[in-house]
Amino acid sequence: MTVHELLQGVQAGKRRHLAKAITLVESNREQDQKLAQELISKVQSGKETIRVGISGVPGVGKSTFIEALGSLLINQGLKVAVLAVDPSSPATGGSILGDKTRMEKLSSMREAFIRPSPTSGTLGGVAKRTRESMILCEAAGYDVILVETVGVGQSEFEVASMVDCFLVLMLPGAGDSLQGIKRGIMEIIDILVINKADGDQEKLAKLAATEYQNAFHLLTPKFENIPVQFATVSSVRKKGIDETWEKVITFIKALKKESLFQSQRKEQELNWFKRLVEDEVLRKIWNTVENKKAAEKFKAKIASGEISPSQAAMEFLNQI
Amino acid sequence: MTVHELLQGVQAGKRRHLAKAITLVESNREQDQKLAQELISKVQSGKETIRVGISGVPGVGKSTFIEALGSLLINQGLKVAVLAVDPSSPATGGSILGDKTRMEKLSSMREAFIRPSPTSGTLGGVAKRTRESMILCEAAGYDVILVETVGVGQSEFEVASMVDCFLVLMLPGAGDSLQGIKRGIMEIIDILVINKADGDQEKLAKLAATEYQNAFHLLTPKFENIPVQFATVSSVRKKGIDETWEKVITFIKALKKESLFQSQRKEQELNWFKRLVEDEVLRKIWNTVENKKAAEKFKAKIASGEISPSQAAMEFLNQI
């Protein structure tokens, strides 16, 4: 298939073409990458889309939540794509492929497109491919892109840096039984959802939401006039799913009202460019054989107190 | 004065030599820097020291707190040096020099050494000089180094990355009147002190401490077995100062028990080396005239959607 044919197919919303295009994006072959980049620079998405990151520890019920949310959105007449950033996912296809079998209802819907996490490469590589797949899904006419992550390593930050709204699922519980929020995550959360607010856990969930709310209250907000929002949900009973989506919409509307929606996306793209450049440059600095040797030598000297860090930095920079 | 003489003087704890050595460290002249680096790589501090970072918004009462704490420590027979990282400090000498006149009691004590923030250069530059001045103070026999910052820009993070224990002062208040904690700071706080717990504000301060405590309770701790500690203090009435220092000592002991004390310092030095190298490399990447031009060109192309961020990164890297 030529790039032109792919482009036509993707823009026409053909699943087969979209899947093939994403395969190109995910390929490590240089030739495929050239084609992928050509394709990505050509595709255009006319319509407004919403990108939502969804994170939470394994067992919090992400896939049940995504299945429920996705179905709700499709019933509202929207097309939904589900992608994932999961560096931990094995060659077998990663968490979401597993989820896919569980997301039976959603994956059977014509308006849903579910793609497992790219399974090879570093977190940065996985994120890059997901980011580009997202663009392709939007070009194929998907209105809402749900990007899931299991929150391994830095993956939440990767996902938060590619979506409009970052949503974190937590388990019910209160006081000492509340799960600690991973360091740094508090700062990137837009919507905190307590899942599994089922039956007698419902009270607990509401209490937890309040406790988290009090905690967030002490943080300078991410966006001055847009407070973090809190919801309690029962994915299995489909309770609170629509309210949660309402909160997402409210958040997005607030972004647009403050004209932060487009600016956040532009900023994300520019940061992405910056990141790709810096990652590559620093990789060269620290990972080429001779530099690695030199760095180790200086680190040893610093550890032994033989040389000050700044002296070592000066000498190291002169060497490379 | 030769480096040898300076070295002798500093190691003998002579104030005049220490001051001169720090002036060398702070100088931008290349020749001075060479001498400074030679000196720093030669000095040795036999005794165990404690490095405490102290931050808080203007008006929270840092200098009164430092005056009270410093006097307490000196009465315990310790020698105390007070340094500062304050990129905002004007050529006149910066906040601490102002404070110095207010830290009357402390600055009149023979066992205290108070040095204003380096007044020229970037935050990174200011931090580098303070970091090196700290080494010199320790070589001169100071047991406790208090590094103050007003918390402009990233200065708290700079200070936290050079001390054993990072202490933040907050004002009393409860509920809505609690000040929001600056983004990212929560993660680096070891001890949170509510200052100005005077008279009828004392209750409020205790309440605030509890509320902050509940908030921190939801965070995965910085050190697994070392919880963040909370204190309420009245610097003017010298109430709670000794308890606060007790908490610092408890924290330091806990670090040592987990054998994290030395490892944290080593790690800080290696990170410092890494940072100096990367800052310099990235400065070259983004700030040289032609690279800047090229980057701007690509950023414009990204903004117009003409090219994808990863495509732009590839082309930019090929150009430079």
Contacts between the chains, C-beta under 8 A, distances in Angstrom:
chain1	res1	chain2	res2	distance
A	37	B	308	6.3
A	37	B	310	7.0
A	37	B	311	4.6
A	37	B	314	7.6
A	40	B	308	4.6
A	40	B	311	7.2
A	41	B	306	7.0
A	41	B	307	5.4
A	41	B	308	5.5
A	41	B	311	5.9
A	44	B	305	7.5
A	128	B	310	6.0
A	132	B	308	7.0
A	132	B	310	7.0
A	135	B	308	7.4
A	178	B	217	7.7
A	178	B	218	5.9
A	180	B	218	6.1
A	180	B	219	5.7
A	180	B	220	4.0
A	180	B	221	7.6
A	181	B	218	5.6
A	181	B	219	6.0
A	181	B	220	7.0
A	182	B	220	5.9
A	183	B	187	5.2
A	183	B	219	6.8
A	183	B	220	5.6
A	183	B	222	7.6
A	184	B	184	7.3
A	184	B	187	6.3
A	186	B	186	7.2
A	186	B	219	7.2
A	187	B	183	5.2
A	187	B	184	6.2
A	211	B	214	7.3
A	211	B	218	7.1
A	212	B	218	6.6
A	214	B	211	7.3
A	214	B	214	6.7
A	214	B	215	6.9
A	215	B	214	6.9
A	215	B	215	4.1
A	215	B	218	4.7
A	217	B	178	7.7
A	218	B	178	5.9
A	218	B	180	6.1
A	218	B	181	5.6
A	218	B	211	7.2
A	218	B	212	6.6
A	218	B	215	4.8
A	219	B	180	5.8
A	219	B	181	6.0
A	219	B	183	6.8
A	219	B	186	7.2
A	220	B	180	4.0
A	220	B	181	6.9
A	220	B	182	5.8
A	220	B	183	5.5
A	221	B	180	7.6
A	222	B	183	7.6
A	266	B	303	6.0
A	269	B	302	5.3
A	269	B	303	7.6
A	269	B	309	5.1
A	270	B	299	5.7
A	270	B	302	6.4
A	270	B	303	7.5
A	270	B	309	7.5
A	272	B	309	4.2
A	272	B	310	7.5
A	273	B	298	6.7
A	273	B	299	6.9
A	273	B	302	5.8
A	273	B	309	4.1
A	273	B	310	7.9
A	273	B	312	5.1
A	273	B	313	5.4
A	273	B	316	7.6
A	276	B	309	6.5
A	276	B	310	5.7
A	276	B	313	3.6
A	277	B	285	6.9
A	277	B	313	5.0
A	277	B	316	5.8
A	277	B	317	6.1
A	278	B	282	6.1
A	278	B	285	7.3
A	280	B	313	7.2
A	280	B	317	5.7
A	281	B	281	6.4
A	281	B	282	7.2
A	281	B	285	5.7
A	281	B	317	7.6
A	282	B	278	6.1
A	282	B	281	7.2
A	282	B	282	8.0
A	285	B	277	6.9
A	285	B	278	7.3
A	285	B	281	5.8
A	298	B	273	6.7
A	299	B	270	5.8
A	299	B	273	6.9
A	302	B	269	5.3
A	302	B	270	6.3
A	302	B	273	5.8
A	303	B	266	6.0
A	303	B	269	7.6
A	303	B	270	7.6
A	305	B	44	7.5
A	306	B	41	7.0
A	307	B	41	5.4
A	308	B	37	6.3
A	308	B	40	4.7
A	308	B	41	5.5
A	308	B	132	7.0
A	308	B	135	7.4
A	309	B	269	5.0
A	309	B	270	7.5
A	309	B	272	4.2
A	309	B	273	4.1
A	309	B	276	6.5
A	310	B	37	7.0
A	310	B	128	6.0
A	310	B	132	7.0
A	310	B	272	7.5
A	310	B	273	7.8
A	310	B	276	5.7
A	311	B	37	4.6
A	311	B	40	7.2
A	311	B	41	5.9
A	312	B	273	5.2
A	313	B	273	5.4
A	313	B	276	3.5
A	313	B	277	5.0
A	313	B	280	7.2
A	314	B	37	7.6
A	316	B	273	7.6
A	316	B	277	5.8
A	317	B	277	6.2
A	317	B	280	5.7
A	317	B	281	7.6
